[in-house]
């Protein structure tokens, strides 16, 4: 087997005018990180709110949260990307829709971050809800019995425990959002996989291109994983299951 | 202090409380006993509104628990409650457990809350454990902290929901001692418990419940001397044998 790999191609000038091929991939990596992190911030915020809503003793709110999760989880990410890119601006008031389509800066980036954020939020909501429900019921009662209001009970007692419990599943979601961001090439975001395709087309070094991008994705996922493991260690409670001594 | 009047509660079609009526005067210690599923825990949770009830009324220091306009957090902050499974907040240190509600609910400043908390911790004999976390204490110690946490709010009455049922036998007494001392100081107490020795020593009155009804509500000596209902007699003969 002779693969005849030419790793030197990474240093060669690309015909796209963006500098050498490694720089092409570097730009892609930056967009991937920016999209994933923006999406994650949105996912964490929306997911936490929806997750909490689904555990509240107010039926309509819980129902709304459930409905959101069911809808978003059951539609492919790619379809959702197209929805945010093509359909969403049509649903906005005319003026804002026009701005969205014509003048909004970085439309591919913003759309991809929105789509990934709302998509991942449904999954985060599911984790947050199960984290809350896994706590002993008595914890909420004990907090209420001390005179805390329901918002205080969530903020001071329920959520600090629930979030610690769901760090491991959230780690998976955080890694997923990096990997899922590859779908954004479908709407033309010049993220890492998009740049990989470019490199393959111009350089014809298929294996080198894919190997380089694979390595970059793995480094990102690994960094997230280590970062979350650090967070888990930092937030560990002495005397609790899995806690330090 | 606590006036329970014709309280009934249903879970769907199933009636868990039927026309429960009793009153607990200031400084009185009342033990509520009965077989499991008799509704005693449900009744005590109705007193501070942790369980809603569909008919009847409960007044705590003149405030109606079930009335729509009642400020429940305010009412609950004045009534201490101790749970079967302690329910200390595991993510907070013992000191933080004692201070959190004082600061966030009563608006005390941190130093004041800390001083009060540590003073009560000392009273239950656990001052050395102030910096630990709940998971590092034994069950009996956790329950004593839970009592101190409730007392830190300066409650007008205390509710105990089977405070020793989840404890190893050798830890039961350390908790009962704290409760006995509390009763001796004149605290108004409503205790759901199977500890008949405690009832005999400390209670003024005993309420016996069965199938959601208050079957017997008698002075301690009458209850242990000659319970009127057959059901209470059976219960006592079973529980007093060991």
Boltz contact constraints between the chains, C-beta under 6 A:
constraints:
  - contact:
      token1: [A, 138]
      token2: [B, 83]
      max_distance: 6.0
  - contact:
      token1: [A, 138]
      token2: [B, 85]
      max_distance: 6.0
  - contact:
      token1: [A, 138]
      token2: [B, 87]
      max_distance: 6.0
  - contact:
      token1: [A, 139]
      token2: [B, 87]
      max_distance: 6.0
  - contact:
      token1: [A, 141]
      token2: [B, 50]
      max_distance: 6.0
  - contact:
      token1: [A, 142]
      token2: [B, 87]
      max_distance: 6.0
  - contact:
      token1: [A, 145]
      token2: [B, 48]
      max_distance: 6.0
  - contact:
      token1: [A, 145]
      token2: [B, 76]
      max_distance: 6.0
  - contact:
      token1: [A, 145]
      token2: [B, 81]
      max_distance: 6.0
  - contact:
      token1: [A, 146]
      token2: [B, 101]
      max_distance: 6.0
  - contact:
      token1: [A, 147]
      token2: [B, 73]
      max_distance: 6.0
  - contact:
      token1: [A, 147]
      token2: [B, 76]
      max_distance: 6.0
  - contact:
      token1: [A, 147]
      token2: [B, 77]
      max_distance: 6.0
  - contact:
      token1: [A, 147]
      token2: [B, 105]
      max_distance: 6.0
  - contact:
      token1: [A, 149]
      token2: [B, 73]
      max_distance: 6.0
  - contact:
      token1: [A, 157]
      token2: [B, 89]
      max_distance: 6.0
  - contact:
      token1: [A, 160]
      token2: [B, 91]
      max_distance: 6.0
  - contact:
      token1: [A, 161]
      token2: [B, 91]
      max_distance: 6.0
  - contact:
      token1: [A, 237]
      token2: [B, 91]
      max_distance: 6.0
  - contact:
      token1: [A, 237]
      token2: [B, 133]
      max_distance: 6.0
  - contact:
      token1: [A, 238]
      token2: [B, 133]
      max_distance: 6.0
  - contact:
      token1: [A, 238]
      token2: [B, 136]
      max_distance: 6.0
  - contact:
      token1: [A, 239]
      token2: [B, 133]
      max_distance: 6.0
  - contact:
      token1: [A, 239]
      token2: [B, 135]
      max_distance: 6.0
  - contact:
      token1: [A, 239]
      token2: [B, 136]
      max_distance: 6.0
  - contact:
      token1: [A, 240]
      token2: [B, 90]
      max_distance: 6.0
  - contact:
      token1: [A, 240]
      token2: [B, 135]
      max_distance: 6.0
